[in-house]
Amino acid sequence: MTRKLRNELRFLRLYVVISVSVLALLAFAAVTNRANPPYFEEITVERINVVEPDGTRKLVIASSARQTERTIGGVQIPVQRTRPAGMIFFNDYGDEVGGLAFGGNRTRGGQHLAFDQAGHDQVLTVVNREWTDDQGRRLRTSGIELVDRPTDRTLLDVLALMRELEAIQDPEERARARAQIDGPATFGAPRMFVGRTAEGQATVALMDGRGRYRLRMAVEADGAAAIEFLDAEGNVIRRFGPETQ
């Protein structure tokens, strides 16, 4: 065996010894870190992704600049607006199922906690909205909202239908095609609101399957109270109030 070959063998042995030692050290460090996770007194981040061991995303906490896109059926749905800072939750399939969001500025804003129907949009929302009208008045509405969503189609189906309508070049033909769509059956409809209206009423409003008001109970800020029944056109057909005998 030549001197050159002996030197090469010594180098290989040394390389193996060092490599094994480094790997053992890394493995020990990994086990130690799992047993003793790092502790931080303060941390500043733009986004945190919480995932399962297999990488399935379950929660995203992010600023508005880094907020996640909506995901349904493994498809990312671009949001045509800036999503506010908050927390977005996902189910076992990686689909968005609701979240907590806060946003706004000095003239308008809002906060909401939303629960989504599987494969679709939100059906239960705890919401607060604030805005300034044309007269400079600061208005606010807050409460609990319930919405029906179709169970025979997903949000992806609805978006595909909207793209088909937008692809129709002739405005009159597009309007006719849109008129043939049963809006509530396709997009959903509001069914209940419990809360405070922009006019300052404490109210309970119940709607039918097409989103039309049919029963409304309200108490004004001055204490006046009434219960109203409405027809399909929104006309009050019966009213119970202090004046009712």
C-alpha angles and dihedrals in degrees: 000000000000124000090246092055092046090053091050091051091050089051092050092049091050091047091051092048093050093045094051091047092051092048091049090050092050091048091050091048091051092051091045092051091052090051093043109029116200118271123216126187090201136003131185118202140153095216141010122195117201112200140174120248089267091055097256108152114237106163138014121194109189149149118251090260092055101032116139125251119247114267124200124168091354090302121119110226113207112232112221093215141042109281112222124245115274147089124309120194128206133198128231090281094053094253119141111253104175144304153196118261137180127185148132143100138239094298104036139010147133150192128216143175109207134190116198130211110242108273092002145065133292120305101173123040136173102201145175120189127184129182144152118243129214091274092055094252118149109231132186139185124183136170148090120309129194122196131185116224126192114263096200095064137036131228088261089059091051093049091049089053091051091052090052091053093047090051091062104101100196109080094210093049090047090051091050091049091049091048090056091059116096097229101201093043091050105036103018131244137242113257107177143013124187117179146053122330127214088256091060098255123143099221149172112204123184122193134193125242091281094054096255119144111249104159128026130178117186142171118199123220089255091055100259109144134191144167116215133190116203135196126228091275093055096254118143106243098174133016133188118196142137089289093055112105 
